[in-house]
């Protein structure tokens, strides 16, 4: 049975493009059935349309509060009957009702090595702290902002002279490998949320998550490793 995937975006959609490209070049039993955005001018919507994927905006500015907006978003998402919902640069804080509704099949990618630097401006914060490593994390979504069970991280070095722009560029390149790996794990039935813990191949993933080796970042067939 094909895994029906819905992607939520707010901006340019580079991670969305990586997901589209991955499914196109490495066929697996999954399909992106729709892309939704809270902004009608999000470039990612055009990326979806070029790929033949239904793309539409549910503009948060048309709603009085987060609760009303999230209820409308739930109704629109559920029309597509997704098995997996991926947040790919969706710049909204989600209500408890939304998170609970999709619990267990709602994933997010965040540009930091969680639990460090939840929220915004992660690249600048890593530089300001003098960190030698930075990166990105895919995690299950819970009500805690950027606080759900970790799945997989990609690590990049922080170089002398890095700016938030140069660091973000290297992190983003890793994200384009990272998110498709986790998407495939879910499609294949390998990744699940069990009793509040992320599990891969039936084994609980350590609380700090798994780490994708920069020198071998294709982990589609990677065995479970703790």
N, C-alpha and C positions, 0 to 999 in steps of 0.2 A: 504494500500500500504506500502510495507516494506521501511523503511528509510535506504538508502545506505550510509554507513559511511566509510570514508577513513582516516587513521591515518598516520601522519608524525612524524618520529623519527630521532634521531641522535645517540642514545646510547643503553643502556641495555634494555630499554623498560619495566620497571616495571609498569609504568602507563598503557602502552598498555596491559600488562598482566592482570591488574585489570579490564580493560574494557572487554577483552575477557572473563575473568572468570565471570564477572557480567552478560553478555549476555547469557553465557552458563548455569548459575545456576538460573537465573530469566528471563525466556523467555519474550521477548517483541518484538514488530514489528520493529526490527532494526537488521542490519547485517553489520559487518565489511567486506567490499568487497575487500580491499587491504591495505597494509602497504608499505609506501615508505620511503626511507632514503637517505640522502645525503652522506652516508658512507656505502660502501659495507661490511665492517666488523662489522657493528652495530649488537650487540647481539639480539636486538629486532626483526630483520628480521628472525632469527631462531625461536624465540618464535611464530611469525606469521605462519611460515611454519609448525611447529608442530601442530598448530591449524587448518591447512588446508586452510590458508588464503594466497592468492597471495602476494608475498613479493619481492620487487625489489629495487635496488639502482639507483639513478640518481646522480652521483658523481659531486659535485660542482667544483672539481679540473679540470674537463674536459671542463670547460667553461671559457671564457675570463673575464666575469664580471657578476655582480649580475643580471643585466637585461636579459642577454642572458640565464643565468641559470634558472631564474624564468620562462621565456617563455617556456623553455624545460620542466620544472616541471609542468607547467599548462597543457601542451599538454599531458603529461603522466597521470596526475590526471584525466583529462577530459575523458580519455578513459574509466574510470570506472563509469562515470556519478554519482558522489556522491551528496547526499542531505545534507551531513554534513561533514566538514573537521575538524579534531581534531589535534592540535599540541600537541604532548606529548614528550617534551624534544627535540624539533626540534631546533637545535642551529644555526639558520640562521636569519639574519635581512631581512625581506621580503620587496620587492619593492612595491611601490604604485600600480603598475599595478596588481600585484598578489593579494594584499589585496582588491582592488576594484573588481576584478573578482569574489571573493568568499565572498564578503560583505554580512553579514546577516546569513551566515552558516559556519563561520570560528571562532573556539573557541581555546583558549590557556589556559594552566595551568601554573602558575608562582609561584615560591617558596618564596613568601613574602606576607604580608598583604598590597597589593596595596592600595593607591598610593605610599606607602613606598618602597624603594629599587628596583626600576626598574633596569633591566640589570642583571649583574653577581655578584657572591660572596655575595649573600643576607644573608646567615647565619652568616658569619663573620661580616658583616656590622651591623646586628641586635645585635650581642654580643658586638661589639665595641661601639655601641651607648648606651649600658646599658638598652636595652629594656627588659621589663618583659614578653612581649608577641610577638610571631612570628607566622608564619603560611603560608598558601597558598591561592591562588585566582584563580578562573576560570573567564575569561572575554572574551567578543567578541573582535576580533582583528580589529584594525584600523591602520592607517599609523603611529601613534605615538607609539613608542616602549613601550610595556607593559602598554598602556594607554587607551585601549578601554573600553567601558561600563562594569562595574563589575557585575557579576552574583552572585557568592556564594564564601564565604571564610570559611576556617577551621582554628581555633586558637589553638596554643599550647603554654604552658608556657616556658619561658627561665629560666632554672634552674641554680643555683650556680654551677660553675665548668663546665658548658657546653662548648664544643668545637664545631667548625663548623660541625664535623662529627656526634657527638651525637645529635645535634640539627637537622641536616638534616635528620637523621634517623627517628626522631619522626614526623617531618613535612611530610616526605614521606609516613609514615603509614596513616596519615590523608588524603593525596592526593589520596590514593587508595580507599578511601570511597567517597571523594569529587567529583572526575571527573565522575564516573558512575552515580551519582545522576543528575548532570547537563546534561549528555548525554541522560538520560532517559527523562528528562523534554523536551528536544528538540524533541526526537523521538515521544513523546506523543502529540506534538503540543502545549505544555504549555509555552515553552520558545521561544521568538522571538525577533528580533531587529526591533523596530518600530520607524521610524523617528529619528534614531540615539540613541534611548534609549532601554536598555534591559527591556523586559516586561515578567512577569510570570502570566499566567492565565488572560491576558489582562490588568494587573496592572503594571505601571512603577515600576521597582525595584529602591530603593533609590540609589543615586549616590555612596554611600559607599558600596553597595551590601548587600546581605543577609548573615547571619552567621549561619553555621552549628553547632549545639550544640554538643560538644564533648561527652556528656553523652547520646545522642540520635542521632547518626549520620546517621541513616537511615531515610532520608527525602523523600523517593519516593512518599509517600502519604501525605506529609506534606502540610497543607493548606498554602496559601499565607500569609505571615506576613511581615509587614513593620517595 
